[in-house]
């Protein structure tokens, strides 16, 4: 009886030691993966209905980048976004450019200087970048950064939206952007990123 107990204790101890050894090596490789996957990529985005957020998440997952959501201090409601209603907030802002100065919860990114590549995402509103993005672009210095715009739209192209943001920024090395349809396919977004050779 004592022999069985001793043997079972030895077996349990050996199993525990092998499990702990396995956990240790997993932790080490996990740390290495984190270090290897650490990125100087930031994905900044404003998303009115979730489409741009979806693409931003794919870009962040693919590049190992960090996310920064642009949030209006006064969020847009569904009624605000009804561009077919001439009295809606977004229509009024479109008609009167002085109303497009949308205050954001924050335009300040922690460790901004550590990012070499910045993706900026937005929906297309009346052929241009949704104006909540403007405050972020105007309030940051993109010197020494590669800036890559991307947008989502059901039908409009990216048009001059990226060029207009580049003019607004006045700094940074802006690249040609990409438009994704609403409900973009993950494989399409990943293929685009691979083609950028970051």
C-alpha atoms as one frame of an Amber mdcrd trajectory, in Angstrom:
protein
   0.000   0.000   0.000   2.814   2.376   0.949   4.664   1.524  -2.252   1.579
   2.400  -4.345   1.210   5.732  -2.548   4.887   6.543  -3.030   4.753   5.571
  -6.704   1.599   7.601  -7.304   3.172  10.608  -5.537   6.275  10.279  -7.687
   4.128  10.074 -10.839   2.020  13.082  -9.800   5.209  15.019  -9.014   6.760
  14.113 -12.376   3.573  15.107 -14.212   3.448  18.407 -12.340   7.106  19.111
 -13.132   6.600  18.405 -16.847   3.507  20.644 -16.883   5.399  23.435 -15.175
   8.298  23.048 -17.572   5.856  23.217 -20.459   4.218  26.328 -19.025   7.596
  27.970 -18.611   8.557  27.415 -22.232   5.137  28.627 -23.400   5.547  31.798
 -21.399   8.993  32.395 -22.816   7.821  31.888 -26.401   4.755  34.054 -25.669
   7.025  36.859 -24.534   9.177  36.417 -27.615   6.085  36.504 -29.837   4.924
  39.666 -28.138   8.325  41.240 -28.571   8.589  40.087 -32.175   5.025  41.207
 -32.833   5.479  44.595 -31.187   4.792  47.170 -33.802   5.264  50.844 -34.497
   1.904  50.899 -36.255  -1.090  52.906 -35.096  -4.569  52.540 -36.580  -6.639
  55.684 -36.005 -10.271  55.600 -37.079 -13.643  57.237 -36.895 -16.559  54.901
 -37.504 -20.146  56.139 -37.738 -21.888  52.789 -38.238 -19.227  50.147 -37.495
 -17.954  49.492 -41.030 -14.741  51.491 -40.638 -14.175  50.007 -37.184 -14.351
  46.523 -38.689 -11.630  47.348 -41.238  -9.532  49.101 -38.579  -9.624  45.976
 -36.410  -8.474  43.798 -39.318  -5.600  46.191 -40.039  -4.554  46.245 -36.370
  -4.739  42.431 -36.130  -2.757  41.976 -39.350  -0.034  44.521 -38.549   0.085
  44.014 -34.786  -0.741  47.697 -34.512  -2.514  49.651 -31.796  -6.001  51.111
 -32.190  -7.142  54.662 -31.452 -10.816  55.459 -31.947 -11.868  59.020 -32.696
 -14.948  59.733 -30.604 -16.981  62.919 -31.034 -17.645  64.623 -27.692 -21.259
  64.791 -28.850 -21.816  61.365 -30.463 -23.817  61.110 -33.670 -27.185  59.383
 -33.317 -28.856  57.412 -36.113 -31.094  60.434 -36.706 -28.008  62.705 -36.875
 -26.526  60.467 -39.589 -29.648  60.427 -41.803 -28.220  62.235 -44.803 -31.603
  62.069 -46.581 -33.118  64.358 -43.918 -32.312  68.001 -44.686 -32.639  68.825
 -40.973 -30.274  66.101 -39.715 -27.023  67.058 -38.017 -24.800  65.606 -40.734
 -26.760  67.350 -43.504 -26.604  70.675 -41.657 -22.840  70.237 -41.189 -22.453
  69.422 -44.863 -24.351  72.544 -45.877 -22.525  74.839 -43.415 -18.778  74.147
 -43.201 -18.498  76.206 -40.015 -20.443  73.435 -38.231 -17.888  70.755 -39.199
 -15.463  71.568 -36.394 -16.377  68.454 -34.427 -14.879  68.329 -30.941 -13.378
  64.942 -30.093 -13.097  63.291 -26.689  -9.338  63.193 -27.333  -6.879  63.911
 -30.133  -3.866  62.917 -28.031  -2.312  59.478 -28.500  -0.069  58.067 -25.776
   3.491  57.512 -27.036   2.631  59.244 -30.343   6.339  59.688 -31.116   6.888
  55.899 -31.058   4.695  55.249 -34.112   6.336  55.198 -37.553   3.248  54.218
 -39.532  -0.214  55.653 -38.973  -3.307  54.338 -40.730  -6.220  56.792 -40.697
  -9.689  55.400 -41.399 -13.029  57.064 -41.988 -16.326  56.759 -43.822 -16.830
  58.879 -46.937 -19.314  61.708 -46.462 -20.266  63.627 -49.597 -17.067  62.536
 -51.367 -14.655  63.519 -48.573 -13.408  62.099 -45.271 -16.004  62.284 -42.505
 -15.155  65.561 -40.786 -14.731  64.187 -37.245 -11.306  63.046 -38.570 -10.266
  66.640 -39.304  -9.667  67.610 -35.657  -7.264  64.718 -35.174  -5.332  65.513
 -38.353  -5.099  69.217 -37.515  -3.953  68.589 -33.926  -1.070  66.199 -34.573
   2.380  66.467 -36.087   2.967  63.660 -38.597   6.629  64.524 -39.230   8.693
  61.378 -39.767   5.593  59.196 -40.099   4.200  57.246 -43.018   0.475  57.966
 -43.150  -1.894  55.610 -44.957  -5.549  56.604 -45.327  -8.351  54.085 -45.757
 -12.074  54.545 -46.021 -15.331  52.662 -46.214 -18.197  53.464 -48.511 -21.101
  51.658 -50.093 -20.558  53.345 -53.451 -18.159  56.323 -53.368 -14.443  56.003
 -54.149 -11.706  57.326 -51.868 -11.452  60.258 -54.277  -9.317  63.143 -53.057
 -10.119  62.506 -49.395  -6.575  61.381 -48.535  -5.010  64.286 -50.441  -7.249
  66.774 -48.642  -6.246  65.330 -45.261  -2.580  65.499 -46.293  -2.981  69.198
 -47.138  -4.704  69.752 -43.804  -1.891  67.969 -41.920   0.978  69.673 -43.722
   3.383  67.039 -42.346   4.091  63.343 -42.830   4.669  61.141 -45.835   1.162
  60.338 -47.028   0.585  57.279 -49.178  -2.181  56.490 -51.624  -5.164  55.206
 -49.688  -7.670  52.435 -50.211 -11.447  52.265 -50.212 -13.285  49.239 -48.848
 -16.937  48.497 -49.340 -19.259  48.252 -46.375 -18.804  44.819 -44.802 -15.316
  44.474 -46.304 -13.857  41.002 -46.714 -11.001  40.278 -44.302  -8.913  38.650
 -47.054  -9.176  41.807 -49.194  -7.941  43.997 -46.346  -5.083  41.610 -45.564
  -4.060  41.430 -49.241  -3.927  45.219 -49.398  -1.735  45.394 -46.282   0.633
  42.738 -47.637   0.979  44.789 -50.825   2.130  47.809 -48.798   5.361  45.996
 -47.779   5.443  47.608 -44.349
